[in-house]
Amino acid sequence: MTEGNFVDYVKVHVASGNGGKGSTHLHREKYVPKGGPDGGDGGRGGHVILKGNESLWTLLHFKFKRHFKAGHGEHGSKNRSSGADGADVYLEVPLGTVVKDSLTGEVLMEITENGQEEKIVEGGMGGRGNWHFKTSTNQTPRYAQPGIPGQERDITLELKVLADVGLVGFPNAGKSTLLSVLTSAKPKIADYPFTTLKPNLGIVKYREFKSFVMADIPGIIEGAAEGKGLGHYFLRHIERNSILLFLIPADSTDVSQEYMILLNELKNYNPELLDKDRLVAISKADLLDEELMEEMRKEVKKDLKEVPFTFISSVSQFGLQQLKDTLWGLLNE
């Protein structure tokens, strides 16, 4: 999936159908001159329904069509025949989609399960036909209910990527390279900051045909929680990840300080993110000899205390199996 095809934020306009009118028909038949009222009910208007689809990874299909309108209910007719209900419109969205009211910003619902269906706007009820209003004193009512109009609404769809492991790090930390080595994903890789502009997903194959999903989130910079850099456009994707894998290159001036800056940005954005399991991977370990690695290990262990860490190299594939073992263990504790 290319970056241009990854759409994680769209605004759409939805409208449900009007209810059909009830009929005011009076029964007329040869030899039955006063058959009485037999007007049927109007059909209900169509709903607009959101449906979770685990096969979708993006909101790309809303990029070129953003107005959706359900069908109107048909009017009632004679012989107490009810009008047909209006056709419902189903909008399929990827799992992890948050639905907000565009005007108020209120969160209306979240789609997190495959096949989950939620009505976003309900169709108008059909009007009742005149036979409902027949009484002993008014045996030929010549009125019926009109249908109730449908509803219209502007909604915002935001995708928060559903992944088991989210990669967190500064630009150029090697997140895309790690994802390309561990999975069959082909993210854009280049030697400049913010090469990755949209999250990339990949499936990591584990032992005995097991697997888990990893997401490469665009790089964090200081002040990201306040909207600097790519700001909230990527931080919201981290909220759905079970484990946060902090990637810090071995040639960093201060591994512990870099980790604390990243952690602070997550805390400023949403303090609940600190409740997630964390693992620090010191990448580009092929730049270190054994003596340097041991020295750095002692220093990092002293500074990070309880946070587990490991050394890896995506280029030489050093420590990658151990990394997968650790992540699998955290996922299945």
Contacts in CASP RR format, 6 or more apart in sequence:
PFRMAT RR
TARGET T0000
AUTHOR 0000-0000-0000
METHOD contacts of the structure
MODEL  1
MTEGNFVDYVKVHVASGNGGKGSTHLHREKYVPKGGPDGGDGGRGGHVIL
KGNESLWTLLHFKFKRHFKAGHGEHGSKNRSSGADGADVYLEVPLGTVVK
DSLTGEVLMEITENGQEEKIVEGGMGGRGNWHFKTSTNQTPRYAQPGIPG
QERDITLELKVLADVGLVGFPNAGKSTLLSVLTSAKPKIADYPFTTLKPN
LGIVKYREFKSFVMADIPGIIEGAAEGKGLGHYFLRHIERNSILLFLIPA
DSTDVSQEYMILLNELKNYNPELLDKDRLVAISKADLLDEELMEEMRKEV
KKDLKEVPFTFISSVSQFGLQQLKDTLWGLLNE
1 57 0 8 1.000
1 58 0 8 1.000
1 200 0 8 1.000
1 201 0 8 1.000
3 188 0 8 1.000
3 196 0 8 1.000
3 197 0 8 1.000
3 198 0 8 1.000
4 198 0 8 1.000
5 58 0 8 1.000
5 60 0 8 1.000
6 57 0 8 1.000
6 58 0 8 1.000
6 60 0 8 1.000
6 198 0 8 1.000
6 199 0 8 1.000
6 200 0 8 1.000
7 58 0 8 1.000
7 59 0 8 1.000
7 60 0 8 1.000
7 62 0 8 1.000
7 63 0 8 1.000
7 159 0 8 1.000
8 58 0 8 1.000
8 59 0 8 1.000
8 158 0 8 1.000
8 159 0 8 1.000
8 161 0 8 1.000
8 198 0 8 1.000
8 199 0 8 1.000
8 233 0 8 1.000
8 237 0 8 1.000
9 59 0 8 1.000
9 156 0 8 1.000
9 157 0 8 1.000
9 158 0 8 1.000
9 159 0 8 1.000
9 233 0 8 1.000
10 59 0 8 1.000
10 62 0 8 1.000
10 63 0 8 1.000
10 66 0 8 1.000
10 156 0 8 1.000
10 157 0 8 1.000
11 66 0 8 1.000
11 102 0 8 1.000
11 154 0 8 1.000
11 155 0 8 1.000
11 156 0 8 1.000
11 157 0 8 1.000
12 62 0 8 1.000
12 66 0 8 1.000
12 67 0 8 1.000
12 68 0 8 1.000
12 91 0 8 1.000
12 154 0 8 1.000
12 155 0 8 1.000
12 157 0 8 1.000
13 66 0 8 1.000
13 67 0 8 1.000
13 68 0 8 1.000
13 152 0 8 1.000
13 153 0 8 1.000
13 154 0 8 1.000
13 155 0 8 1.000
14 48 0 8 1.000
14 68 0 8 1.000
14 69 0 8 1.000
14 89 0 8 1.000
14 91 0 8 1.000
14 120 0 8 1.000
14 121 0 8 1.000
14 152 0 8 1.000
14 153 0 8 1.000
14 154 0 8 1.000
14 155 0 8 1.000
15 48 0 8 1.000
15 67 0 8 1.000
15 68 0 8 1.000
15 69 0 8 1.000
15 70 0 8 1.000
15 121 0 8 1.000
15 150 0 8 1.000
15 151 0 8 1.000
15 152 0 8 1.000
15 153 0 8 1.000
16 45 0 8 1.000
16 46 0 8 1.000
16 47 0 8 1.000
16 48 0 8 1.000
16 70 0 8 1.000
16 121 0 8 1.000
16 122 0 8 1.000
16 123 0 8 1.000
16 124 0 8 1.000
16 150 0 8 1.000
16 151 0 8 1.000
16 152 0 8 1.000
17 45 0 8 1.000
17 46 0 8 1.000
17 69 0 8 1.000
17 70 0 8 1.000
17 71 0 8 1.000
17 72 0 8 1.000
17 73 0 8 1.000
17 86 0 8 1.000
17 123 0 8 1.000
17 124 0 8 1.000
17 150 0 8 1.000
18 45 0 8 1.000
18 72 0 8 1.000
18 73 0 8 1.000
18 123 0 8 1.000
18 124 0 8 1.000
18 147 0 8 1.000
18 148 0 8 1.000
18 149 0 8 1.000
18 150 0 8 1.000
19 42 0 8 1.000
19 43 0 8 1.000
19 44 0 8 1.000
19 45 0 8 1.000
19 72 0 8 1.000
19 73 0 8 1.000
19 86 0 8 1.000
19 123 0 8 1.000
19 124 0 8 1.000
19 125 0 8 1.000
19 126 0 8 1.000
19 127 0 8 1.000
19 147 0 8 1.000
19 148 0 8 1.000
19 149 0 8 1.000
19 150 0 8 1.000
20 42 0 8 1.000
20 43 0 8 1.000
20 44 0 8 1.000
20 45 0 8 1.000
20 72 0 8 1.000
20 73 0 8 1.000
20 74 0 8 1.000
20 75 0 8 1.000
20 76 0 8 1.000
20 83 0 8 1.000
20 126 0 8 1.000
20 127 0 8 1.000
20 146 0 8 1.000
20 147 0 8 1.000
21 42 0 8 1.000
21 75 0 8 1.000
21 76 0 8 1.000
21 126 0 8 1.000
21 127 0 8 1.000
21 144 0 8 1.000
21 145 0 8 1.000
21 146 0 8 1.000
21 147 0 8 1.000
22 39 0 8 1.000
22 40 0 8 1.000
22 41 0 8 1.000
22 42 0 8 1.000
22 75 0 8 1.000
22 76 0 8 1.000
22 126 0 8 1.000
22 127 0 8 1.000
22 128 0 8 1.000
22 129 0 8 1.000
22 130 0 8 1.000
22 144 0 8 1.000
22 145 0 8 1.000
22 146 0 8 1.000
22 147 0 8 1.000
23 39 0 8 1.000
23 40 0 8 1.000
23 41 0 8 1.000
23 42 0 8 1.000
23 75 0 8 1.000
23 76 0 8 1.000
23 77 0 8 1.000
23 78 0 8 1.000
23 81 0 8 1.000
23 129 0 8 1.000
23 130 0 8 1.000
23 144 0 8 1.000
24 37 0 8 1.000
24 39 0 8 1.000
24 129 0 8 1.000
24 130 0 8 1.000
24 141 0 8 1.000
24 142 0 8 1.000
24 143 0 8 1.000
24 144 0 8 1.000
25 37 0 8 1.000
25 38 0 8 1.000
25 39 0 8 1.000
25 40 0 8 1.000
25 77 0 8 1.000
25 78 0 8 1.000
25 130 0 8 1.000
26 35 0 8 1.000
26 36 0 8 1.000
26 37 0 8 1.000
26 38 0 8 1.000
26 130 0 8 1.000
26 140 0 8 1.000
26 142 0 8 1.000
27 35 0 8 1.000
27 36 0 8 1.000
27 37 0 8 1.000
27 38 0 8 1.000
27 78 0 8 1.000
27 79 0 8 1.000
28 35 0 8 1.000
29 35 0 8 1.000
34 140 0 8 1.000
36 131 0 8 1.000
36 134 0 8 1.000
36 139 0 8 1.000
36 140 0 8 1.000
37 129 0 8 1.000
37 130 0 8 1.000
37 131 0 8 1.000
37 133 0 8 1.000
37 134 0 8 1.000
37 139 0 8 1.000
37 140 0 8 1.000
37 141 0 8 1.000
38 78 0 8 1.000
38 79 0 8 1.000
38 80 0 8 1.000
38 131 0 8 1.000
39 76 0 8 1.000
39 77 0 8 1.000
39 78 0 8 1.000
39 79 0 8 1.000
39 80 0 8 1.000
39 81 0 8 1.000
39 129 0 8 1.000
39 130 0 8 1.000
39 131 0 8 1.000
39 144 0 8 1.000
40 76 0 8 1.000
40 77 0 8 1.000
40 78 0 8 1.000
40 79 0 8 1.000
40 80 0 8 1.000
40 81 0 8 1.000
40 82 0 8 1.000
40 83 0 8 1.000
40 128 0 8 1.000
40 129 0 8 1.000
40 130 0 8 1.000
40 131 0 8 1.000
40 144 0 8 1.000
41 76 0 8 1.000
41 82 0 8 1.000
41 83 0 8 1.000
41 126 0 8 1.000
41 127 0 8 1.000
41 128 0 8 1.000
41 129 0 8 1.000
41 132 0 8 1.000
42 73 0 8 1.000
42 74 0 8 1.000
42 75 0 8 1.000
42 76 0 8 1.000
42 82 0 8 1.000
42 83 0 8 1.000
42 126 0 8 1.000
42 127 0 8 1.000
42 128 0 8 1.000
42 129 0 8 1.000
42 147 0 8 1.000
43 73 0 8 1.000
43 74 0 8 1.000
43 75 0 8 1.000
43 76 0 8 1.000
43 82 0 8 1.000
43 83 0 8 1.000
43 84 0 8 1.000
43 85 0 8 1.000
43 86 0 8 1.000
43 126 0 8 1.000
43 127 0 8 1.000
44 73 0 8 1.000
44 85 0 8 1.000
44 86 0 8 1.000
44 123 0 8 1.000
44 124 0 8 1.000
44 125 0 8 1.000
44 126 0 8 1.000
45 70 0 8 1.000
45 71 0 8 1.000
45 72 0 8 1.000
45 73 0 8 1.000
45 85 0 8 1.000
45 86 0 8 1.000
45 123 0 8 1.000
45 124 0 8 1.000
45 125 0 8 1.000
45 126 0 8 1.000
45 150 0 8 1.000
46 70 0 8 1.000
46 71 0 8 1.000
46 72 0 8 1.000
46 73 0 8 1.000
46 85 0 8 1.000
46 86 0 8 1.000
46 87 0 8 1.000
46 88 0 8 1.000
46 89 0 8 1.000
46 123 0 8 1.000
46 124 0 8 1.000
47 70 0 8 1.000
47 88 0 8 1.000
47 89 0 8 1.000
47 119 0 8 1.000
47 121 0 8 1.000
47 122 0 8 1.000
47 123 0 8 1.000
48 68 0 8 1.000
48 70 0 8 1.000
48 88 0 8 1.000
48 89 0 8 1.000
48 91 0 8 1.000
48 119 0 8 1.000
48 120 0 8 1.000
48 121 0 8 1.000
49 88 0 8 1.000
49 89 0 8 1.000
49 90 0 8 1.000
49 91 0 8 1.000
49 117 0 8 1.000
49 118 0 8 1.000
49 119 0 8 1.000
49 120 0 8 1.000
50 90 0 8 1.000
50 91 0 8 1.000
50 92 0 8 1.000
50 93 0 8 1.000
50 97 0 8 1.000
50 99 0 8 1.000
50 109 0 8 1.000
50 111 0 8 1.000
50 117 0 8 1.000
50 118 0 8 1.000
50 120 0 8 1.000
51 90 0 8 1.000
51 91 0 8 1.000
51 92 0 8 1.000
51 93 0 8 1.000
51 111 0 8 1.000
51 115 0 8 1.000
51 116 0 8 1.000
51 117 0 8 1.000
52 92 0 8 1.000
52 93 0 8 1.000
52 94 0 8 1.000
52 95 0 8 1.000
52 97 0 8 1.000
52 111 0 8 1.000
52 113 0 8 1.000
52 114 0 8 1.000
52 115 0 8 1.000
52 116 0 8 1.000
52 117 0 8 1.000
53 92 0 8 1.000
53 93 0 8 1.000
53 94 0 8 1.000
53 95 0 8 1.000
53 114 0 8 1.000
53 115 0 8 1.000
54 94 0 8 1.000
54 95 0 8 1.000
54 114 0 8 1.000
56 92 0 8 1.000
56 93 0 8 1.000
56 94 0 8 1.000
56 95 0 8 1.000
57 94 0 8 1.000
57 201 0 8 1.000
58 94 0 8 1.000
58 159 0 8 1.000
59 93 0 8 1.000
59 94 0 8 1.000
59 97 0 8 1.000
59 157 0 8 1.000
59 159 0 8 1.000
61 92 0 8 1.000
62 91 0 8 1.000
62 157 0 8 1.000
68 89 0 8 1.000
68 91 0 8 1.000
69 89 0 8 1.000
70 86 0 8 1.000
70 87 0 8 1.000
70 88 0 8 1.000
70 89 0 8 1.000
70 121 0 8 1.000
70 123 0 8 1.000
71 86 0 8 1.000
71 87 0 8 1.000
71 89 0 8 1.000
72 86 0 8 1.000
73 83 0 8 1.000
73 84 0 8 1.000
73 85 0 8 1.000
73 86 0 8 1.000
73 126 0 8 1.000
74 83 0 8 1.000
74 84 0 8 1.000
74 86 0 8 1.000
75 83 0 8 1.000
76 82 0 8 1.000
76 83 0 8 1.000
76 129 0 8 1.000
77 83 0 8 1.000
80 131 0 8 1.000
86 123 0 8 1.000
90 117 0 8 1.000
91 120 0 8 1.000
93 111 0 8 1.000
93 157 0 8 1.000
93 159 0 8 1.000
94 111 0 8 1.000
94 159 0 8 1.000
94 162 0 8 1.000
95 111 0 8 1.000
95 112 0 8 1.000
95 113 0 8 1.000
95 114 0 8 1.000
95 162 0 8 1.000
96 110 0 8 1.000
96 111 0 8 1.000
96 112 0 8 1.000
96 159 0 8 1.000
96 160 0 8 1.000
96 161 0 8 1.000
96 162 0 8 1.000
96 240 0 8 1.000
97 110 0 8 1.000
97 111 0 8 1.000
97 157 0 8 1.000
97 158 0 8 1.000
97 159 0 8 1.000
97 160 0 8 1.000
98 107 0 8 1.000
98 109 0 8 1.000
98 110 0 8 1.000
98 157 0 8 1.000
98 158 0 8 1.000
98 159 0 8 1.000
98 160 0 8 1.000
99 107 0 8 1.000
99 108 0 8 1.000
99 109 0 8 1.000
99 110 0 8 1.000
99 111 0 8 1.000
99 118 0 8 1.000
99 120 0 8 1.000
99 155 0 8 1.000
99 156 0 8 1.000
99 157 0 8 1.000
100 106 0 8 1.000
100 107 0 8 1.000
100 108 0 8 1.000
100 155 0 8 1.000
100 156 0 8 1.000
100 158 0 8 1.000
101 108 0 8 1.000
101 153 0 8 1.000
101 154 0 8 1.000
101 155 0 8 1.000
101 156 0 8 1.000
102 154 0 8 1.000
102 155 0 8 1.000
102 156 0 8 1.000
103 154 0 8 1.000
105 156 0 8 1.000
108 120 0 8 1.000
108 155 0 8 1.000
109 118 0 8 1.000
109 120 0 8 1.000
111 118 0 8 1.000
112 162 0 8 1.000
120 153 0 8 1.000
120 155 0 8 1.000
121 150 0 8 1.000
121 151 0 8 1.000
121 152 0 8 1.000
121 153 0 8 1.000
122 150 0 8 1.000
122 151 0 8 1.000
123 148 0 8 1.000
123 150 0 8 1.000
123 151 0 8 1.000
124 147 0 8 1.000
124 148 0 8 1.000
124 149 0 8 1.000
124 150 0 8 1.000
124 151 0 8 1.000
125 147 0 8 1.000
125 148 0 8 1.000
126 145 0 8 1.000
126 147 0 8 1.000
126 148 0 8 1.000
127 144 0 8 1.000
127 145 0 8 1.000
127 146 0 8 1.000
127 147 0 8 1.000
127 148 0 8 1.000
128 144 0 8 1.000
128 145 0 8 1.000
129 144 0 8 1.000
129 145 0 8 1.000
130 141 0 8 1.000
130 142 0 8 1.000
130 143 0 8 1.000
130 144 0 8 1.000
132 144 0 8 1.000
133 141 0 8 1.000
133 143 0 8 1.000
133 144 0 8 1.000
134 140 0 8 1.000
134 141 0 8 1.000
135 141 0 8 1.000
158 236 0 8 1.000
159 237 0 8 1.000
160 236 0 8 1.000
160 237 0 8 1.000
160 239 0 8 1.000
160 240 0 8 1.000
161 199 0 8 1.000
161 201 0 8 1.000
161 215 0 8 1.000
161 217 0 8 1.000
161 237 0 8 1.000
161 240 0 8 1.000
161 241 0 8 1.000
162 213 0 8 1.000
162 240 0 8 1.000
163 201 0 8 1.000
163 213 0 8 1.000
163 214 0 8 1.000
163 215 0 8 1.000
163 240 0 8 1.000
163 241 0 8 1.000
163 242 0 8 1.000
164 212 0 8 1.000
164 213 0 8 1.000
164 214 0 8 1.000
164 241 0 8 1.000
164 242 0 8 1.000
164 243 0 8 1.000
164 327 0 8 1.000
164 331 0 8 1.000
165 204 0 8 1.000
165 212 0 8 1.000
165 213 0 8 1.000
165 214 0 8 1.000
165 215 0 8 1.000
165 241 0 8 1.000
165 242 0 8 1.000
165 243 0 8 1.000
165 244 0 8 1.000
165 245 0 8 1.000
165 327 0 8 1.000
165 331 0 8 1.000
166 214 0 8 1.000
166 215 0 8 1.000
166 216 0 8 1.000
166 217 0 8 1.000
166 238 0 8 1.000
166 241 0 8 1.000
166 243 0 8 1.000
166 244 0 8 1.000
166 245 0 8 1.000
167 175 0 8 1.000
167 178 0 8 1.000
167 179 0 8 1.000
167 214 0 8 1.000
167 215 0 8 1.000
167 216 0 8 1.000
167 217 0 8 1.000
167 245 0 8 1.000
167 247 0 8 1.000
168 217 0 8 1.000
168 220 0 8 1.000
168 238 0 8 1.000
168 244 0 8 1.000
168 245 0 8 1.000
168 246 0 8 1.000
168 247 0 8 1.000
168 262 0 8 1.000
168 266 0 8 1.000
169 175 0 8 1.000
169 217 0 8 1.000
169 219 0 8 1.000
169 220 0 8 1.000
169 246 0 8 1.000
169 247 0 8 1.000
169 248 0 8 1.000
169 262 0 8 1.000
170 219 0 8 1.000
170 220 0 8 1.000
170 221 0 8 1.000
170 248 0 8 1.000
170 258 0 8 1.000
170 262 0 8 1.000
171 193 0 8 1.000
171 194 0 8 1.000
171 195 0 8 1.000
171 218 0 8 1.000
171 219 0 8 1.000
171 221 0 8 1.000
172 191 0 8 1.000
172 192 0 8 1.000
172 193 0 8 1.000
172 195 0 8 1.000
172 249 0 8 1.000
173 219 0 8 1.000
173 247 0 8 1.000
173 248 0 8 1.000
173 249 0 8 1.000
173 283 0 8 1.000
174 247 0 8 1.000
174 249 0 8 1.000
174 283 0 8 1.000
174 284 0 8 1.000
174 314 0 8 1.000
175 196 0 8 1.000
175 216 0 8 1.000
175 217 0 8 1.000
175 219 0 8 1.000
175 247 0 8 1.000
176 187 0 8 1.000
176 188 0 8 1.000
176 189 0 8 1.000
176 195 0 8 1.000
176 196 0 8 1.000
176 200 0 8 1.000
176 216 0 8 1.000
177 189 0 8 1.000
177 314 0 8 1.000
177 315 0 8 1.000
178 216 0 8 1.000
178 247 0 8 1.000
178 281 0 8 1.000
178 283 0 8 1.000
178 312 0 8 1.000
178 314 0 8 1.000
179 185 0 8 1.000
179 187 0 8 1.000
179 200 0 8 1.000
179 202 0 8 1.000
179 214 0 8 1.000
179 216 0 8 1.000
180 186 0 8 1.000
180 187 0 8 1.000
180 189 0 8 1.000
180 314 0 8 1.000
181 314 0 8 1.000
181 317 0 8 1.000
181 320 0 8 1.000
182 202 0 8 1.000
182 204 0 8 1.000
182 214 0 8 1.000
182 320 0 8 1.000
182 324 0 8 1.000
183 202 0 8 1.000
183 203 0 8 1.000
183 204 0 8 1.000
183 205 0 8 1.000
183 214 0 8 1.000
184 202 0 8 1.000
184 203 0 8 1.000
185 200 0 8 1.000
185 201 0 8 1.000
185 202 0 8 1.000
185 216 0 8 1.000
187 196 0 8 1.000
187 200 0 8 1.000
187 216 0 8 1.000
188 195 0 8 1.000
188 196 0 8 1.000
189 195 0 8 1.000
193 219 0 8 1.000
194 218 0 8 1.000
194 219 0 8 1.000
194 229 0 8 1.000
194 230 0 8 1.000
196 216 0 8 1.000
196 217 0 8 1.000
196 218 0 8 1.000
196 219 0 8 1.000
197 218 0 8 1.000
197 230 0 8 1.000
198 218 0 8 1.000
199 215 0 8 1.000
199 216 0 8 1.000
199 217 0 8 1.000
199 218 0 8 1.000
199 234 0 8 1.000
199 237 0 8 1.000
200 215 0 8 1.000
200 216 0 8 1.000
201 213 0 8 1.000
201 214 0 8 1.000
201 215 0 8 1.000
201 216 0 8 1.000
202 213 0 8 1.000
202 214 0 8 1.000
202 215 0 8 1.000
203 211 0 8 1.000
203 212 0 8 1.000
203 213 0 8 1.000
203 214 0 8 1.000
204 211 0 8 1.000
204 212 0 8 1.000
204 213 0 8 1.000
204 214 0 8 1.000
204 324 0 8 1.000
204 327 0 8 1.000
205 211 0 8 1.000
206 212 0 8 1.000
206 324 0 8 1.000
206 328 0 8 1.000
210 328 0 8 1.000
212 327 0 8 1.000
212 328 0 8 1.000
212 331 0 8 1.000
214 245 0 8 1.000
215 237 0 8 1.000
215 241 0 8 1.000
217 234 0 8 1.000
217 237 0 8 1.000
217 238 0 8 1.000
218 230 0 8 1.000
218 233 0 8 1.000
218 234 0 8 1.000
219 230 0 8 1.000
219 234 0 8 1.000
220 234 0 8 1.000
220 235 0 8 1.000
220 262 0 8 1.000
220 265 0 8 1.000
221 228 0 8 1.000
221 229 0 8 1.000
222 228 0 8 1.000
222 261 0 8 1.000
222 265 0 8 1.000
223 229 0 8 1.000
223 231 0 8 1.000
223 265 0 8 1.000
223 268 0 8 1.000
224 230 0 8 1.000
224 231 0 8 1.000
224 234 0 8 1.000
224 235 0 8 1.000
224 265 0 8 1.000
224 269 0 8 1.000
225 231 0 8 1.000
225 235 0 8 1.000
225 265 0 8 1.000
225 266 0 8 1.000
225 268 0 8 1.000
225 269 0 8 1.000
226 268 0 8 1.000
232 269 0 8 1.000
235 265 0 8 1.000
235 266 0 8 1.000
235 269 0 8 1.000
235 270 0 8 1.000
238 244 0 8 1.000
238 266 0 8 1.000
238 273 0 8 1.000
239 270 0 8 1.000
239 272 0 8 1.000
239 273 0 8 1.000
241 276 0 8 1.000
242 276 0 8 1.000
242 277 0 8 1.000
242 330 0 8 1.000
242 331 0 8 1.000
243 276 0 8 1.000
243 277 0 8 1.000
243 278 0 8 1.000
243 279 0 8 1.000
243 327 0 8 1.000
243 330 0 8 1.000
243 331 0 8 1.000
244 266 0 8 1.000
244 273 0 8 1.000
244 276 0 8 1.000
244 277 0 8 1.000
244 278 0 8 1.000
244 279 0 8 1.000
245 278 0 8 1.000
245 279 0 8 1.000
245 280 0 8 1.000
245 281 0 8 1.000
245 327 0 8 1.000
246 259 0 8 1.000
246 262 0 8 1.000
246 263 0 8 1.000
246 278 0 8 1.000
246 279 0 8 1.000
246 280 0 8 1.000
246 281 0 8 1.000
247 281 0 8 1.000
247 283 0 8 1.000
248 255 0 8 1.000
248 258 0 8 1.000
248 259 0 8 1.000
248 262 0 8 1.000
248 280 0 8 1.000
248 281 0 8 1.000
248 282 0 8 1.000
248 283 0 8 1.000
249 282 0 8 1.000
249 283 0 8 1.000
249 284 0 8 1.000
250 282 0 8 1.000
250 283 0 8 1.000
250 284 0 8 1.000
250 285 0 8 1.000
250 287 0 8 1.000
250 288 0 8 1.000
250 296 0 8 1.000
250 311 0 8 1.000
251 284 0 8 1.000
251 287 0 8 1.000
252 258 0 8 1.000
255 280 0 8 1.000
255 282 0 8 1.000
255 296 0 8 1.000
255 299 0 8 1.000
255 300 0 8 1.000
255 303 0 8 1.000
256 299 0 8 1.000
256 300 0 8 1.000
256 303 0 8 1.000
256 304 0 8 1.000
259 280 0 8 1.000
259 304 0 8 1.000
259 307 0 8 1.000
263 274 0 8 1.000
266 273 0 8 1.000
266 274 0 8 1.000
267 273 0 8 1.000
267 274 0 8 1.000
277 330 0 8 1.000
278 307 0 8 1.000
278 308 0 8 1.000
279 307 0 8 1.000
279 308 0 8 1.000
279 309 0 8 1.000
279 310 0 8 1.000
279 326 0 8 1.000
279 327 0 8 1.000
279 330 0 8 1.000
280 300 0 8 1.000
280 304 0 8 1.000
280 307 0 8 1.000
280 308 0 8 1.000
280 309 0 8 1.000
280 310 0 8 1.000
281 309 0 8 1.000
281 310 0 8 1.000
281 311 0 8 1.000
281 312 0 8 1.000
281 323 0 8 1.000
282 296 0 8 1.000
282 300 0 8 1.000
282 309 0 8 1.000
282 310 0 8 1.000
282 311 0 8 1.000
282 312 0 8 1.000
283 312 0 8 1.000
283 313 0 8 1.000
283 314 0 8 1.000
284 313 0 8 1.000
284 315 0 8 1.000
285 293 0 8 1.000
285 311 0 8 1.000
285 312 0 8 1.000
285 313 0 8 1.000
285 318 0 8 1.000
285 319 0 8 1.000
286 313 0 8 1.000
286 315 0 8 1.000
286 316 0 8 1.000
286 318 0 8 1.000
288 296 0 8 1.000
288 311 0 8 1.000
293 311 0 8 1.000
297 311 0 8 1.000
300 309 0 8 1.000
301 309 0 8 1.000
308 326 0 8 1.000
310 319 0 8 1.000
310 322 0 8 1.000
310 323 0 8 1.000
310 326 0 8 1.000
311 318 0 8 1.000
311 319 0 8 1.000
312 318 0 8 1.000
312 319 0 8 1.000
312 320 0 8 1.000
312 322 0 8 1.000
312 323 0 8 1.000
313 319 0 8 1.000
314 320 0 8 1.000
END
